[in-house]
Amino acid sequence: MAARHNSPNYGPAPVIFERGEGVYLYDRDGGAYLDFMAGIAVNALGYAHPQLTQALAEQVGRLLHVSNLFYSAEQIELLELLCETSFADRAFLCNSGAEANEAAFKLARRYQHTLNQGEQRAQIVSMNQSFHGRTLAAITATGQPKYHEGFAPLVPGFVYADFNDIESLSALVGPQTAAVIVEPIQGEGGVRPATPQFLKAARELCDRHGALLIFDEVQTGVGRTGSLYAYQHYGVTPDIMTLAKGLGGGVPVGAMLATERAFGGWTRGSHASTFGGNALASRAALTVLRVIEQDNLLENVRAAGERLIVGLRELARRHTLISDVRGIGLMIGVECGPAAGDVATLARKHGLLLNTAGATTLRLVPPLIVTADDVDEALARLGRAFEDFSQR
Ligand SMILES: Cc1ncc(COP(=O)(O)O)c(C=O)c1O
């Protein structure tokens, strides 16, 4: 089996996928799956989207990569579009969420270093139960000890506040703080939305103490919450925002966006990434952003998300195993205790793909193109999975 040669950190389900179309994936044996996990919140336009397929095919035949020693037209257009659609003045393009967060930490520390004439002001405050990626700084920022185990020494200068706890955050933010990093909705930590008051307090604390506010929108960004970026939903604007996952619609691309002021510490050579924002990745991200706009997908996310939440709450009335349904747009968590993993496996047997976030939460993050019929079908299949579980 393939597993013999796979890196042991992965433990994939025994399914080999061959192709996808729309919101469906097809395995080698002809099995069809309604996909409500979308490659872990990545495949924003589903599978084989005609516009993305055509744009990428054209790009592959023309220009893939030229390095960041030159521009490509696609990269220039993407940088412009990212800044036009957000608070940002500039963007650093990279390949993943962890890489975008690494860039954010380096930007914040260098900003403080420059502003304070080299004086040490390096502390980064992150949240308990957060998730920011798997590089050393990103796991350090991740406020979950299980991701730290055996990897010490971690990166110095990180401290942890309790999510949605204003007192806990204000006890940690001070003149030593370089930046605060927060996910507007904690994803891997169990799909937990921040309260508006918490994000507002984070903004005020950062302003009061001269710290930068970083929103990790790797999972919440690019339409997932029904706003292009979740900060717009909350009406709280960060200084730095990181994106990845949905941005390339399945092509690896990440971005760190920030204000001119926050970029004040970086000069030529401060940071770099060989592949970052190459022509192919930029074309993918440009296409995703344009399709979201052209096809009014934000409206679709809000409507489909509402339908899904209503249906899940209905399901919760029939299955007491479900203790909470929460989320915004098409980022939804269903709290069902230690049964979550088993329910996800049973759902797969009924042709529905979803995964868990944390040990007790089912996570539903379908492609943004999902229709009302897809939502109803997913609810029916999930209902069957819960029935199977209760009959065991
Ligand atoms: C909020 C958040 N930040 C960062 C990451 C890391 O992204 P990547 O796996 O692309 O490095 C993830 C991945 O799940 C995430 O959910």
The ligand as a Gaussian input file, in Angstrom:
#p B3LYP/6-31G(d) Opt

LIG

0 1
 C       -6.216000      29.632000      10.861000
 C       -5.119000      28.860000      10.210000
 N       -3.896000      29.401000      10.120000
 C       -2.884000      28.762000       9.526000
 C       -3.039000      27.499000       9.007000
 C       -1.881000      26.808000       8.373000
 O       -2.019000      26.805000       6.995000
 P       -1.107000      25.837000       6.092000
 O       -1.484000      24.439000       6.421000
 O       -1.438000      26.252000       4.689000
 O        0.308000      26.147000       6.448000
 C       -4.289000      26.882000       9.076000
 C       -4.488000      25.521000       8.549000
 O       -5.388000      24.805000       8.897000
 C       -5.355000      27.577000       9.685000
 O       -6.576000      27.030000       9.800000

